Amino acid sequence: MKDENIIPEITHPLGKHWDQPSKDNILIDDKNALMSEKDFNELKEYSCSVPSGAYEGKMWKNYDGTNWGLVWYGESENPDNASINYRKIII
């Protein structure tokens, strides 16, 4: 089941400089993120770090040595402390 609001919209002004696939193309449940190879390839990779500019809705991929994961900054009551969320990617 897809949670329509799991990845928030990017509203931060810096978001206009960050390229990523549409969150509407990614099906997410509580463990996995199902996406096309095209969308997977559009995600920037940060396997050894996290991208700077932490703002809600920013997505990237990481590889933990076994699985690819979709990672994103989620909603937070304090915009300076956005949550980091993860789902295993299935292509």
BELKACOR-V791219 format. One record per residue. N is the residue number from 1. RES is the residue in one small letter. BURIAL is 1 if it has 9 or more other ideal C-beta (glycine too) atoms within 8 Angstrom, else 0. Layout:
BEGIN
N|RES|BURIAL / N|RES|BURIAL
END
This chain:
BEGIN
1|m|0 / 2|k|0 / 3|d|0 / 4|e|0 / 5|n|0 / 6|i|0 / 7|i|1 / 8|p|1 / 9|e|0 / 10|i|1 / 11|t|0 / 12|h|1 / 13|p|0 / 14|l|0 / 15|g|1 / 16|k|0 / 17|h|0 / 18|w|1 / 19|d|0 / 20|q|1 / 21|p|1 / 22|s|0 / 23|k|1 / 24|d|0 / 25|n|0 / 26|i|1 / 27|l|0 / 28|i|1 / 29|d|1 / 30|d|0 / 31|k|0 / 32|n|1 / 33|a|1 / 34|l|0 / 35|m|1 / 36|s|0 / 37|e|0 / 38|k|0 / 39|d|1 / 40|f|1 / 41|n|0 / 42|e|0 / 43|l|1 / 44|k|0 / 45|e|0 / 46|y|1 / 47|s|0 / 48|c|0 / 49|s|0 / 50|v|0 / 51|p|1 / 52|s|0 / 53|g|0 / 54|a|1 / 55|y|1 / 56|e|1 / 57|g|1 / 58|k|1 / 59|m|1 / 60|w|1 / 61|k|1 / 62|n|1 / 63|y|1 / 64|d|0 / 65|g|0 / 66|t|0 / 67|n|0 / 68|w|1 / 69|g|1 / 70|l|1 / 71|v|1 / 72|w|1 / 73|y|1 / 74|g|1 / 75|e|0 / 76|s|1 / 77|e|0 / 78|n|0 / 79|p|0 / 80|d|0 / 81|n|0 / 82|a|1 / 83|s|0 / 84|i|1 / 85|n|1 / 86|y|0 / 87|r|1 / 88|k|1 / 89|i|1 / 90|i|0 / 91|i|0
END
